[in-house]
Amino acid sequence: MRVHHLNCGCMCPVGGKLFDGFSSGLTASLVCHCLLIETDGHGLVLVDTGFGSCDVLEPRKRLSSFFIAFNNIKFERRFTALEQVRQLGFSADDVQHIVLTHLDFDHAGGLADFPNAQVHVLQREMDAARSTHSFLGHRRYRHQQWDEVRHWQFYEPGGDTWFGFQAVRELRGLPPEILLIPLTGHTHGHAGVALDTGHGWLLHAGDAYFYRDEVGQIKRHCTPGLRFYQRMMETDRTARLANQHRLWTLSLEHKDEVTLFCSHDAKELERMRARSV
């Protein structure tokens, strides 16, 4: 099993280091950290898809003007998962499974680029995406990105325990080394994706946290910009904060067994790419 760490989107909100903690200019540098997993006998597996080819071609038909402006999204084909899959010598048909942390516009945009893939997500997330009518809900969930998906795999609560996390699910058609872990709060059906590499666990925590120092440090810290964004986007504050605390505890108590990373921290992506070389 081989894991590639991809950046499938570039967002540059105004605020610089008040968002990302390091940029010296006016704008920040946020990524869309996705995984491409080469499995033995199960094809390629994507964890999240970032922005897709259709988003690049027609962003204002696919995404809300509010988030295009607020996140200052840079639409470039080279960032799409499809382009990076091809650069690695594979084709779209080689991607047999996509596991989603959630259905937000910056995670589900590339689904249409892989029409034959089985798409795995918590049932509660799809229910929330289909039923939302709030200002943010209508703008974060873009049915244009996933209306044409033909092969859904939905999961109800229940399952095993993983490092104290409950209701953990194995995924249909995938090896037991890949697990879906409910981490609600950012959305009602948000999940993390855990991967047993044989040399330890990776946990893609999606948007359960946003900044590298929210985990792995005795004293947690988040930049003001990302702290604001998390509060703006949360659907259940109590659940979000509880799960962040659990992830923080996991990162300290099992740091030699589990490596955590989130979706949008550029420094985490750099670190994970360096580890995988």
Beta strands, then each sheet from edge to edge (+ up, - down):
strand 1: 2-11
strand 2: 30-38
strand 3: 44-47
strand 4: 73-74
strand 5: 95-99
strand 6: 118-122
strand 7: 152-155
strand 8: 160-162
strand 9: 165-170
strand 10: 178-182
strand 11: 191-196
strand 12: 201-204
strand 13: 258-261
sheet 1: 4+ 1- 2+ 3- 5- 6- 7-
sheet 2: 8+ 9- 10+ 11- 12+ 13+
end
